[in-house]
Amino acid sequence: MKIENVRRPKGANRPPKRYGRGSGSGHGKTAGRGSKGAKSRSGPGLRIGFEGGQMPLMRRLPKRGFTSKAKKVYQVVNVEGLNRFRKDSVVDRASLGEVGLIKDIELPVKILGTGDITKPLTVLADAYSANARKKIAAAGGKTDKPETK
């Protein structure tokens, strides 16, 4: 059997129901909408979350917490991930992106102190944990902030 020989089964292509075309059609008068009420009227439908006048769920639930608009979101890299780089190399956002340790080179990067580092590296990141600074310095490396544009 080939794809060009396949046909739809009989009755698969039904014509669409034609609402509001007289009582003989079976969908005349109210056109399947019933009598009265918001759903029977023309115009835009009910808004999302409307529960028929009952207090909607989104308003019944208590508000919790706070989201700061000034919060800085960092991409996190652990010190052990820096062992991928050659000895005495400069590690910045671009090189971290090439290796796959971060996804977006435009977002700020923070180095955390999980794991150990064995090579002296010059690390250019936006933020460091105190533990990460100690470990990079102990391996003979340097920590700096990258130059801003």
MIDOSE-439780 format. One line per field, with one value per residue: x, y, z of N, C-alpha, C, CB in turn; residue number from 1. Coordinates in nm, 4 decimals, padded with zeros to 6 digits. Glycine has a CB too. Layout:
BEGIN
nxx <- (X, ...)
nyy <- (Y, ...)
nzz <- (Z, ...)
caxx <- (X, ...)
cayy <- (Y, ...)
cazz <- (Z, ...)
cxx <- (X, ...)
cyy <- (Y, ...)
czz <- (Z, ...)
cbxx <- (X, ...)
cbyy <- (Y, ...)
cbzz <- (Z, ...)
n <- (NUM, ...)
! end
This chain:
BEGIN
nxx <- (00.0843, 00.0526, 00.1119, -00.0210, -00.2367, -00.4037, -00.7188, -00.9601, -01.1920, -01.5377, -01.7691, -01.6003, -01.5513, -01.7502, -02.0005, -01.9911, -02.1908, -02.4746, -02.5680, -02.8560, -03.0255, -03.3004, -03.5941, -03.6236, -03.3714, -03.2882, -03.1173, -03.2132, -03.3750, -03.2669, -03.0170, -02.8656, -02.7725, -02.9303, -03.1702, -03.1560, -02.9159, -02.5565, -02.4023, -02.5644, -02.5729, -02.4546, -02.1238, -01.8161, -01.7048, -01.7219, -01.4902, -01.1607, -01.1474, -01.3905, -01.6612, -01.9384, -02.0312, -01.9736, -01.7146, -01.4089, -01.1553, -00.8902, -00.9141, -01.0039, -00.7944, -00.5236, -00.2891, 00.0593, 00.3945, 00.6573, 00.7898, 01.0819, 01.1526, 01.3985, 01.5751, 01.8719, 01.9498, 02.1595, 02.3749, 02.4914, 02.8087, 03.0103, 03.3220, 03.4603, 03.3934, 03.5603, 03.7944, 03.8054, 03.9359, 04.2520, 04.5732, 04.6627, 04.4890, 04.2471, 03.9341, 03.6230, 03.2872, 03.2318, 03.4062, 03.3120, 03.0593, 03.1216, 03.2252, 03.0020, 02.9159, 02.7573, 02.4464, 02.3645, 02.5496, 02.5097, 02.3863, 02.4594, 02.7286, 02.7926, 03.0376, 03.0606, 03.1673, 03.1729, 03.3338, 03.6749, 03.9571, 04.2280, 04.4080, 04.5908, 04.4049, 04.2797, 03.9971, 03.7132, 03.4362, 03.1000, 03.0243, 03.1310, 03.1430, 03.2610, 03.4036, 03.4665, 03.6436, 03.8591, 03.9416, 04.0157, 04.2266, 04.3991, 04.4767, 04.6419, 04.5375, 04.3547, 04.0937, 03.8590, 03.6461, 03.4533, 03.5204, 03.2978, 03.0695)
nyy <- (-00.1188, 00.2202, 00.5637, 00.7407, 00.5974, 00.5741, 00.6388, 00.8538, 00.7265, 00.6467, 00.9013, 01.0504, 01.3133, 01.5312, 01.7754, 02.1063, 02.1948, 02.3990, 02.6634, 02.8419, 02.8532, 02.8317, 02.6512, 02.3955, 02.2914, 02.1961, 02.3344, 02.5874, 02.9016, 02.9515, 02.8731, 02.6626, 02.7690, 02.7861, 02.9451, 03.2830, 03.4405, 03.4888, 03.3395, 03.3075, 03.5423, 03.7773, 03.9004, 03.9543, 03.6699, 03.5209, 03.6315, 03.4985, 03.2768, 03.3482, 03.2753, 03.2651, 03.4738, 03.3921, 03.4286, 03.4373, 03.1793, 03.2781, 03.5101, 03.4196, 03.2853, 03.3346, 03.6098, 03.5703, 03.6299, 03.8116, 03.9648, 04.0927, 04.3612, 04.4518, 04.2461, 04.0685, 03.8284, 03.5617, 03.3543, 03.0463, 02.9097, 02.6472, 02.6113, 02.3758, 02.3267, 02.4917, 02.3611, 02.2627, 02.4353, 02.5435, 02.5691, 02.8828, 03.0310, 03.2816, 03.3160, 03.4016, 03.5327, 03.4671, 03.2493, 03.0679, 03.0247, 02.9012, 02.6560, 02.5535, 02.5884, 02.8006, 02.9408, 03.1835, 03.4472, 03.7110, 03.7501, 03.8067, 03.6396, 03.4186, 03.2855, 02.9968, 02.8131, 02.5267, 02.2145, 02.1544, 02.3413, 02.3026, 02.4329, 02.7330, 03.0132, 03.3049, 03.4523, 03.6074, 03.7251, 03.8298, 03.8124, 03.6571, 03.3859, 03.3906, 03.1634, 03.0622, 03.2593, 03.2200, 02.9585, 02.9841, 03.1665, 03.0137, 02.8184, 02.9631, 03.1466, 03.4390, 03.6705, 03.8749, 04.1510, 04.1678, 04.3868, 04.6502, 04.7463)
nzz <- (00.0000, -00.0816, 00.0039, -00.1618, -00.2407, -00.0271, 00.1098, 00.2618, 00.5039, 00.4280, 00.4997, 00.6560, 00.5871, 00.6884, 00.6310, 00.7784, 01.0696, 01.0237, 01.1866, 01.3052, 01.0774, 01.0259, 01.1455, 01.0437, 01.0129, 01.2516, 01.4035, 01.4434, 01.5389, 01.8430, 01.7800, 01.8962, 02.1330, 02.3553, 02.5818, 02.6808, 02.9074, 02.9559, 02.7774, 02.5595, 02.4264, 02.1740, 02.0941, 02.2877, 02.4785, 02.8086, 03.0575, 03.1297, 03.3985, 03.5074, 03.7201, 03.7170, 03.8802, 04.1335, 04.3780, 04.2220, 04.1946, 04.1875, 04.3320, 04.5727, 04.6902, 04.9224, 04.9156, 04.8814, 04.9790, 04.8028, 04.5146, 04.4129, 04.1970, 04.1471, 04.1711, 04.1024, 03.8666, 03.8571, 03.6577, 03.7570, 03.8312, 03.9351, 04.1150, 04.0554, 03.7919, 03.6500, 03.6046, 03.3501, 03.1844, 03.0357, 03.1988, 03.3421, 03.1798, 03.0684, 03.2044, 03.1025, 03.0423, 02.7724, 02.7188, 02.9071, 02.8030, 02.5566, 02.6409, 02.7582, 03.0172, 03.0906, 02.9695, 02.8509, 02.7377, 02.7908, 03.0364, 03.3896, 03.5724, 03.8425, 04.0524, 04.2402, 04.5362, 04.5257, 04.5129, 04.3927, 04.2707, 04.0512, 03.8914, 03.8119, 03.7322, 03.5608, 03.6512, 03.5284, 03.6482, 03.7400, 04.0050, 04.3130, 04.5460, 04.8851, 04.9505, 04.6982, 04.6020, 04.7784, 04.7113, 04.4400, 04.4643, 04.6258, 04.4481, 04.2952, 04.1248, 03.9899, 04.0741, 03.9151, 03.8163, 03.5132, 03.2325, 03.1782, 02.9181)
caxx <- (00.0000, 00.1280, 00.0427, -00.1107, -00.3551, -00.4850, -00.8321, -01.0330, -01.3104, -01.6636, -01.8294, -01.4991, -01.5653, -01.8878, -02.0131, -02.0094, -02.3279, -02.5109, -02.6536, -02.9406, -03.0750, -03.4404, -03.6308, -03.6103, -03.2330, -03.2599, -03.0313, -03.2718, -03.4178, -03.1608, -02.8909, -02.7912, -02.7182, -03.0259, -03.2390, -03.1059, -02.7867, -02.4402, -02.3512, -02.6538, -02.5617, -02.3423, -02.0187, -01.7101, -01.7513, -01.6883, -01.3450, -01.0933, -01.1611, -01.5242, -01.7301, -02.0818, -02.0605, -01.9062, -01.5804, -01.3193, -01.0493, -00.7726, -00.9385, -01.0286, -00.6681, -00.4501, -00.1665, 00.1758, 00.5282, 00.6925, 00.8908, 01.1532, 01.1809, 01.5402, 01.6546, 01.9663, 01.9513, 02.2915, 02.4006, 02.5822, 02.9129, 03.0888, 03.4666, 03.5085, 03.3731, 03.6681, 03.9066, 03.8041, 04.0203, 04.3974, 04.6470, 04.6915, 04.3991, 04.1518, 03.7982, 03.5207, 03.1540, 03.2382, 03.4686, 03.2190, 02.9529, 03.1754, 03.2405, 02.8681, 02.8870, 02.6455, 02.3639, 02.3507, 02.6683, 02.4679, 02.3451, 02.5730, 02.7748, 02.8450, 03.1188, 03.0395, 03.2837, 03.1583, 03.4398, 03.8113, 04.0220, 04.3668, 04.4912, 04.5827, 04.3273, 04.2299, 03.8522, 03.6404, 03.2937, 03.0313, 03.0166, 03.1971, 03.1225, 03.3875, 03.4708, 03.5200, 03.7612, 03.9681, 03.9889, 04.0843, 04.3532, 04.4827, 04.5297, 04.7342, 04.4640, 04.3088, 03.9506, 03.8326, 03.5171, 03.4761, 03.5044, 03.1636, 03.0670)
cayy <- (00.0000, 00.3444, 00.6773, 00.8043, 00.5121, 00.5772, 00.7299, 00.8708, 00.6397, 00.7099, 00.9743, 01.1249, 01.4551, 01.5747, 01.9205, 02.1689, 02.2251, 02.5369, 02.7108, 02.9583, 02.8529, 02.7886, 02.5435, 02.2656, 02.2430, 02.1405, 02.4292, 02.7188, 02.9861, 02.9933, 02.8278, 02.5741, 02.8420, 02.7883, 03.0732, 03.3822, 03.4212, 03.5502, 03.2575, 03.3131, 03.6749, 03.7998, 03.9803, 03.8742, 03.5740, 03.5454, 03.6436, 03.3823, 03.2675, 03.3877, 03.1620, 03.2896, 03.5675, 03.3441, 03.4858, 03.3482, 03.1122, 03.3637, 03.6111, 03.3514, 03.2399, 03.4444, 03.6551, 03.5311, 03.6625, 03.9363, 03.9481, 04.2187, 04.3944, 04.4875, 04.1263, 04.0314, 03.6839, 03.5194, 03.2175, 02.9936, 02.8162, 02.6005, 02.6165, 02.2511, 02.3356, 02.5703, 02.2716, 02.2321, 02.5303, 02.5240, 02.6420, 03.0251, 03.0940, 03.3806, 03.2609, 03.5059, 03.4837, 03.4068, 03.1170, 02.9814, 02.9901, 02.8069, 02.5255, 02.5066, 02.6042, 02.8948, 02.9391, 03.3161, 03.5259, 03.8477, 03.7532, 03.8030, 03.5082, 03.4113, 03.1666, 02.9411, 02.7375, 02.3814, 02.1407, 02.2051, 02.3871, 02.2558, 02.5110, 02.8790, 03.0768, 03.4406, 03.4380, 03.7338, 03.7009, 03.9444, 03.7950, 03.5379, 03.3582, 03.4055, 03.0338, 03.0512, 03.3475, 03.1541, 02.8415, 03.0301, 03.2255, 02.9045, 02.7478, 03.0546, 03.2251, 03.5736, 03.6975, 04.0132, 04.1800, 04.1945, 04.5263, 04.6774, 04.8204)
cazz <- (00.0000, -00.0909, 00.0651, -00.2585, -00.2578, 00.0951, 00.1038, 00.3869, 00.5082, 00.3906, 00.6111, 00.7320, 00.5536, 00.7089, 00.6193, 00.9097, 01.1108, 00.9892, 01.2944, 01.2810, 00.9398, 01.0211, 01.2375, 00.9775, 01.0194, 01.3839, 01.4754, 01.4184, 01.6509, 01.9361, 01.7190, 01.9854, 02.2481, 02.4650, 02.5986, 02.7773, 02.9734, 02.8925, 02.6678, 02.4444, 02.3647, 02.0834, 02.1561, 02.3494, 02.5784, 02.9484, 03.0766, 03.1882, 03.5437, 03.5524, 03.7815, 03.7284, 03.9880, 04.2542, 04.3904, 04.1477, 04.2694, 04.1981, 04.4355, 04.7000, 04.7482, 04.9863, 04.8507, 04.9598, 04.9331, 04.7368, 04.4112, 04.3936, 04.0574, 04.1392, 04.1955, 03.9978, 03.8448, 03.8124, 03.6130, 03.8584, 03.7895, 04.0488, 04.0957, 03.9954, 03.6471, 03.5902, 03.5738, 03.2065, 03.1129, 03.0439, 03.3018, 03.3180, 03.0812, 03.1187, 03.1975, 03.1051, 03.0011, 02.6386, 02.7269, 02.9818, 02.7089, 02.4580, 02.7061, 02.7930, 03.1603, 03.0995, 02.8484, 02.7908, 02.7745, 02.8266, 03.1774, 03.4820, 03.6178, 03.9786, 04.0766, 04.3736, 04.5838, 04.5341, 04.4445, 04.4050, 04.1475, 04.0553, 03.7994, 03.8290, 03.6253, 03.5825, 03.6346, 03.5183, 03.6710, 03.7994, 04.1502, 04.3651, 04.6875, 04.9579, 04.9407, 04.5619, 04.5948, 04.8513, 04.6367, 04.3186, 04.5105, 04.6767, 04.3310, 04.2274, 04.0261, 04.0255, 04.0498, 03.8748, 03.7511, 03.3720, 03.1899, 03.1286, 02.7910)
cxx <- (00.0882, 00.0428, -00.0545, -00.2376, -00.4487, -00.5960, -00.8958, -01.1539, -01.4372, -01.7254, -01.7299, -01.5105, -01.7111, -01.8942, -02.0353, -02.1563, -02.3564, -02.6148, -02.7367, -02.9934, -03.2157, -03.4665, -03.6151, -03.4705, -03.2034, -03.1702, -03.0831, -03.2995, -03.3014, -03.0235, -02.8044, -02.7362, -02.8111, -03.0900, -03.1724, -02.9675, -02.6722, -02.3916, -02.4420, -02.6390, -02.4460, -02.2376, -01.9169, -01.7657, -01.7115, -01.5368, -01.2902, -01.1087, -01.2980, -01.5993, -01.8763, -02.1183, -02.0036, -01.7671, -01.4802, -01.2058, -00.9283, -00.7915, -00.9667, -00.8987, -00.5929, -00.3257, -00.0496, 00.3022, 00.5392, 00.7993, 00.9546, 01.1806, 01.3284, 01.6312, 01.7445, 01.9683, 02.0859, 02.2861, 02.5107, 02.6795, 02.9913, 03.2366, 03.5181, 03.4911, 03.4840, 03.7900, 03.9118, 03.9014, 04.1689, 04.4575, 04.6772, 04.6028, 04.3042, 04.0111, 03.6990, 03.3878, 03.1581, 03.2976, 03.3817, 03.1041, 02.9972, 03.1834, 03.1043, 02.8353, 02.7764, 02.5716, 02.3624, 02.4679, 02.6339, 02.4316, 02.4668, 02.6017, 02.8259, 02.9186, 03.0980, 03.1514, 03.2682, 03.2673, 03.5750, 03.8632, 04.1709, 04.4606, 04.4817, 04.5138, 04.2978, 04.0812, 03.7874, 03.4916, 03.2334, 03.0236, 03.0835, 03.1475, 03.2598, 03.4704, 03.5352, 03.6453, 03.8823, 04.0275, 04.0640, 04.2212, 04.4489, 04.5448, 04.6256, 04.6667, 04.4230, 04.1601, 03.9340, 03.6916, 03.5451, 03.4583, 03.3660, 03.1697, 03.0240)
cyy <- (00.1243, 00.4594, 00.7432, 00.7232, 00.5146, 00.6801, 00.7409, 00.7786, 00.7168, 00.7764, 01.0545, 01.2748, 01.4969, 01.7245, 01.9830, 02.1946, 02.3711, 02.5844, 02.8302, 02.9676, 02.7941, 02.6663, 02.4060, 02.2079, 02.1729, 02.2306, 02.5713, 02.7938, 03.0272, 02.9451, 02.7478, 02.6411, 02.8396, 02.9251, 03.1552, 03.3468, 03.4736, 03.4709, 03.2599, 03.4443, 03.6802, 03.8826, 03.8919, 03.7868, 03.6145, 03.5499, 03.5162, 03.3869, 03.3071, 03.2652, 03.1939, 03.3841, 03.5225, 03.4055, 03.3911, 03.2937, 03.2028, 03.4747, 03.5485, 03.3114, 03.3574, 03.4816, 03.6184, 03.5852, 03.7943, 03.9055, 04.0835, 04.2412, 04.4252, 04.3660, 04.0965, 03.8797, 03.6462, 03.3788, 03.1648, 02.8943, 02.7771, 02.5991, 02.4908, 02.2504, 02.4098, 02.4856, 02.2330, 02.3200, 02.4992, 02.6105, 02.7848, 03.0909, 03.1915, 03.3256, 03.3768, 03.4464, 03.4117, 03.2664, 03.0185, 02.9354, 02.8874, 02.6652, 02.4674, 02.5152, 02.7064, 02.8954, 03.0729, 03.4039, 03.6697, 03.8597, 03.7463, 03.6623, 03.5188, 03.2788, 03.1234, 02.8437, 02.5880, 02.3124, 02.2058, 02.2476, 02.3553, 02.3411, 02.6593, 02.9418, 03.2215, 03.4365, 03.5761, 03.7037, 03.8225, 03.9357, 03.6630, 03.5133, 03.3688, 03.2779, 03.0160, 03.1370, 03.2813, 03.0402, 02.8810, 03.0888, 03.1170, 02.8255, 02.8361, 03.1419, 03.3609, 03.5858, 03.8462, 04.0263, 04.2074, 04.3426, 04.5445, 04.7637, 04.9630)
czz <- (00.0000, -00.0382, -00.0323, -00.2840, -00.1368, 00.0785, 00.2399, 00.3861, 00.4747, 00.5143, 00.6925, 00.7069, 00.5673, 00.6910, 00.7572, 00.9403, 01.0796, 01.0902, 01.2489, 01.1392, 00.9311, 01.1060, 01.1755, 00.9881, 01.1514, 01.4672, 01.4535, 01.5467, 01.7406, 01.8899, 01.8160, 02.1085, 02.3687, 02.4766, 02.7064, 02.8344, 02.8901, 02.7720, 02.5453, 02.3676, 02.2657, 02.1562, 02.2242, 02.4607, 02.7185, 02.9638, 03.1421, 03.3397, 03.5956, 03.6020, 03.8074, 03.8406, 04.1210, 04.2583, 04.3240, 04.2342, 04.2901, 04.3016, 04.5709, 04.7692, 04.8106, 04.9060, 04.9407, 04.8967, 04.8589, 04.6334, 04.3841, 04.2456, 04.0382, 04.1567, 04.0763, 03.9867, 03.7852, 03.7543, 03.7036, 03.7961, 03.9139, 04.0131, 04.0260, 03.8431, 03.5758, 03.5561, 03.4264, 03.1282, 03.1330, 03.1534, 03.2543, 03.2118, 03.1498, 03.0960, 03.2091, 03.0575, 02.8670, 02.6438, 02.8055, 02.8922, 02.6067, 02.5150, 02.7446, 02.9406, 03.1851, 02.9669, 02.7767, 02.8336, 02.8105, 02.9748, 03.2690, 03.5346, 03.7601, 03.9946, 04.2215, 04.4079, 04.5951, 04.4533, 04.4655, 04.2688, 04.1593, 03.9721, 03.8327, 03.7078, 03.6623, 03.5496, 03.6349, 03.5305, 03.7403, 03.9510, 04.1885, 04.5063, 04.7541, 04.9456, 04.8035, 04.5469, 04.6615, 04.7697, 04.5098, 04.3553, 04.5580, 04.5622, 04.2514, 04.1229, 04.0772, 03.9960, 04.0200, 03.8250, 03.6043, 03.3405, 03.1348, 03.0035, 02.8119)
cbxx <- (-00.0955, 00.1726, 00.1439, -00.0380, -00.3119, -00.3975, -00.9346, -01.0762, -01.3241, -01.7616, -01.9000, -01.3581, -01.5140, -01.9399, -02.1291, -01.9318, -02.3497, -02.5661, -02.5698, -02.8653, -02.9798, -03.4810, -03.7728, -03.6481, -03.1358, -03.1960, -02.8829, -03.3993, -03.5224, -03.1895, -02.8121, -02.6805, -02.6899, -02.9582, -03.3865, -03.2052, -02.7645, -02.3280, -02.3330, -02.7981, -02.5432, -02.3885, -02.0777, -01.5993, -01.6973, -01.7497, -01.3109, -00.9426, -01.0586, -01.6031, -01.6617, -02.1533, -02.2088, -01.8988, -01.5430, -01.2612, -01.0070, -00.7403, -01.0546, -01.1150, -00.5808, -00.4103, -00.1700, 00.1839, 00.5771, 00.7416, 00.8296, 01.2851, 01.0958, 01.5733, 01.5636, 02.1088, 01.8338, 02.3917, 02.4417, 02.5034, 03.0070, 03.0428, 03.5371, 03.4348, 03.2428, 03.7085, 03.8975, 03.6632, 03.9898, 04.4641, 04.7785, 04.8349, 04.3181, 04.1706, 03.7738, 03.5623, 03.0552, 03.3211, 03.6068, 03.1631, 02.9041, 03.3144, 03.3301, 02.8518, 03.0133, 02.6949, 02.2227, 02.2158, 02.7685, 02.3481, 02.2485, 02.5475, 02.8853, 02.7306, 03.2705, 02.9023, 03.3216, 03.0192, 03.4099, 03.9041, 03.9980, 04.3742, 04.4491, 04.7246, 04.1953, 04.3075, 03.7915, 03.6722, 03.2712, 02.8922, 02.8683, 03.3521, 03.0562, 03.3616, 03.3717, 03.4134, 03.7310, 03.9182, 03.8714, 03.9979, 04.3278, 04.4005, 04.4150, 04.8443, 04.3429, 04.3889, 03.8619, 03.9308, 03.4430, 03.3818, 03.6104, 03.0789, 02.9742)
cbyy <- (00.0003, 00.3713, 00.7801, 00.8259, 00.3694, 00.6102, 00.6835, 01.0190, 00.5751, 00.6057, 00.8792, 01.0764, 01.4834, 01.5335, 01.9576, 02.2997, 02.1952, 02.5473, 02.7480, 03.0818, 02.7743, 02.7603, 02.5614, 02.2778, 02.3585, 02.0048, 02.4170, 02.7050, 02.9137, 02.9400, 02.9474, 02.5124, 02.9852, 02.7502, 03.0518, 03.3965, 03.2750, 03.5642, 03.1152, 03.2953, 03.7824, 03.8707, 04.0784, 03.9646, 03.4364, 03.4364, 03.7687, 03.3786, 03.3525, 03.4575, 03.1223, 03.1611, 03.5867, 03.1873, 03.5104, 03.4215, 02.9853, 03.4244, 03.7001, 03.2278, 03.1712, 03.4059, 03.8093, 03.3789, 03.5550, 04.0435, 03.8880, 04.2196, 04.5134, 04.5921, 04.0062, 04.0874, 03.6387, 03.5253, 03.2106, 02.9270, 02.8787, 02.4604, 02.6344, 02.1318, 02.4024, 02.6819, 02.1463, 02.2493, 02.6729, 02.5560, 02.5675, 03.0401, 02.9866, 03.5204, 03.1538, 03.6275, 03.5998, 03.4948, 03.1277, 03.0556, 03.1137, 02.8524, 02.5379, 02.3667, 02.6459, 03.0382, 02.8991, 03.3815, 03.5252, 03.8904, 03.6367, 03.8964, 03.4525, 03.4253, 03.1941, 02.8710, 02.7874, 02.3378, 02.1304, 02.0988, 02.5417, 02.1136, 02.4863, 02.9406, 02.9996, 03.5481, 03.3487, 03.8080, 03.5717, 03.9562, 03.7981, 03.5530, 03.2157, 03.4386, 02.9198, 03.0936, 03.4843, 03.1011, 02.7513, 03.1360, 03.3271, 02.8110, 02.7008, 02.9766, 03.1508, 03.6822, 03.6549, 04.0592, 04.3026, 04.1108, 04.5665, 04.7459, 04.7533)
cbzz <- (00.1221, -00.2369, 00.1149, -00.3892, -00.2846, 00.2202, 00.0003, 00.4073, 00.6459, 00.3285, 00.7009, 00.6952, 00.4102, 00.8488, 00.5238, 00.9169, 01.2627, 00.8416, 01.4169, 01.3128, 00.8497, 00.8793, 01.2839, 00.8328, 00.9999, 01.3702, 01.4284, 01.3391, 01.7335, 02.0772, 01.6679, 01.9121, 02.2095, 02.5962, 02.6324, 02.8916, 03.0036, 02.9927, 02.7143, 02.4893, 02.4722, 01.9522, 02.2559, 02.4042, 02.5481, 03.0402, 03.1637, 03.1480, 03.6086, 03.4385, 03.9116, 03.7480, 04.0008, 04.2573, 04.5409, 04.0283, 04.1974, 04.0628, 04.3957, 04.6775, 04.6409, 05.1297, 04.8223, 04.9728, 04.8466, 04.8390, 04.2811, 04.4734, 04.0119, 04.2444, 04.2249, 04.0274, 03.7515, 03.9277, 03.4590, 03.9725, 03.6795, 04.0932, 04.2299, 04.0564, 03.6180, 03.6838, 03.6585, 03.1506, 03.1591, 02.9092, 03.3374, 03.2772, 03.0042, 03.0479, 03.3110, 03.0160, 02.9931, 02.5442, 02.7918, 03.1056, 02.6381, 02.4112, 02.8312, 02.7486, 03.2353, 03.1360, 02.8828, 02.8312, 02.6606, 02.7408, 03.2085, 03.5985, 03.5246, 04.0847, 04.0470, 04.3825, 04.7130, 04.4843, 04.2961, 04.4672, 04.1230, 04.0081, 03.6529, 03.8487, 03.5992, 03.4940, 03.7470, 03.3836, 03.7560, 03.7425, 04.1993, 04.3623, 04.7109, 05.1071, 04.9677, 04.4578, 04.6622, 04.9864, 04.6008, 04.2430, 04.6239, 04.7665, 04.2409, 04.1625, 03.9818, 03.9483, 04.1736, 03.7672, 03.8189, 03.2863, 03.0847, 03.2366, 02.6912)
n <- (1, 2, 3, 4, 5, 6, 7, 8, 9, 10, 11, 12, 13, 14, 15, 16, 17, 18, 19, 20, 21, 22, 23, 24, 25, 26, 27, 28, 29, 30, 31, 32, 33, 34, 35, 36, 37, 38, 39, 40, 41, 42, 43, 44, 45, 46, 47, 48, 49, 50, 51, 52, 53, 54, 55, 56, 57, 58, 59, 60, 61, 62, 63, 64, 65, 66, 67, 68, 69, 70, 71, 72, 73, 74, 75, 76, 77, 78, 79, 80, 81, 82, 83, 84, 85, 86, 87, 88, 89, 90, 91, 92, 93, 94, 95, 96, 97, 98, 99, 100, 101, 102, 103, 104, 105, 106, 107, 108, 109, 110, 111, 112, 113, 114, 115, 116, 117, 118, 119, 120, 121, 122, 123, 124, 125, 126, 127, 128, 129, 130, 131, 132, 133, 134, 135, 136, 137, 138, 139, 140, 141, 142, 143, 144, 145, 146, 147, 148, 149)
! end
